[in-house]
Amino acid sequence: MSIRDDFPILKREVNGFPLIYLDNAATTQKPQIVLDAMNEYYTSSNANVHRAVHTLAGEATEGYEKCRHQLKEWFNAERVVLTSGTTEAINLVAHSWGRANLSAGDVIVLTEMEHHSDIVPWQMLAEERNVELRYVPVLEDFTLDMEVYAASLEGAKLVCVVHTSNVLGVRNPLEQIIQMAHDNDALVLVDAAQGVPHERIDFQDFGADFMAFSAHKMCGPTGIGALLIEPEVFEKMQPFMGGGDMIETVTVEGSTYQTDEHKFEAGTPKIAEAVGWSAALEWMSKLDLKKEHQRLIKIARWVAEQLRSMGMSVYGRHEEGDSAVVSFLHPKIHSEDLAHLFDSRGFAVRTGHHCAQPLLHRLGISGTVRASFYLYNTMDEAQLFIEQLKEITERFG
Ligand SMILES: Cc1ncc(COP(=O)(O)O)c(C=O)c1O
């Protein structure tokens, strides 16, 4: 059995051609085990969590909490808040930590490489609280300007940095970034949406204070993600969303809150999604992620070399540790047209600004075509992709 056999969607055809799915940085496909787990949950255990003594409620609660437990083990993390994804996780920090700890004149350091979900929540907060945002520039070689970063840390309370760029695939020097921030008494939030699918991270070793990521980029369902929080920081954070499940007591005079992760999980949570994510983690734990990652970065590097030799502009380095994302532009064919031509031949690639407009602005472009590879992609598919591009270029370029 190959990895591919576990993914039923890979057997489908698109426009009369076998699907070649190269949009994994946007979302990954789901193995059968995830589909089965969610189906089984709704078929035989569906109930609400935490609130009832009946058998189904017990099973639902167990399924939901099992996901948290697995994430704690996977990341060696003590506090795991289940959110709807990376975006909600970052917004949670902006509300619960940011609004309690930042005031006029305080500084947040961001980078030009951030996804919009790690920019906009901070811009909203900056406007509300008169907080200063400093952006670390991206250099010609697609890395962060670490000299500017060092200088930006003066007076900073928080550093927000993307683990791996969703446009460039570049993995940032996080260990150094975290150390430098802590030496300056700033906390660090890592947007690991693109890092976690490719790299097994030990959160305690890593040393970040917050880490946000989404299940759907690592073979899990959409609609669920997590925020890991350093325990001392966690203790001091107050909830930002009120409602059922996050309280200890409620009277007409006021309420007290839960003290564990539930204080951040108001309302009915993502139960089936948690069950699905558990199954995805179980599936992934059987793989040698490091070996797979090395295989994928080799594919991405080969694709990038081929593209350069065909006269394309390629954005990224494709070094060891980077993710298997190849962003490029054709010298003559518009990226949207190119994506349509690919789609008509069964290839799924992404175009546009990839929710990273400040980065594209720095690169002097408005969008790219992005091919991103994941566990079920093969060198054969990469070769077909390049062959297809050659054919398209001969006909239309
Ligand atoms: C680097 C990065 N951060 C954040 C996000 C947002 O993730 P989600 O939409 O799952 O909240 C993405 C999704 O593309 C991403 O690539």
The ligand as an ORCA input file, in Angstrom:
! r2SCAN-3c Opt
* xyz 0 1
  C       1.070     30.937      6.939
  C      -0.404     30.882      7.139
  N      -0.942     31.475      8.216
  C      -2.255     31.447      8.455
  C      -3.127     30.828      7.606
  C      -4.585     30.834      7.912
  O      -5.033     29.564      8.201
  P      -6.604     29.263      8.398
  O      -7.287     29.855      7.200
  O      -6.678     27.780      8.461
  O      -7.016     29.937      9.669
  C      -2.624     30.203      6.464
  C      -3.533     29.568      5.486
  O      -3.290     29.565      4.302
  C      -1.224     30.232      6.220
  O      -0.699     29.665      5.148
*
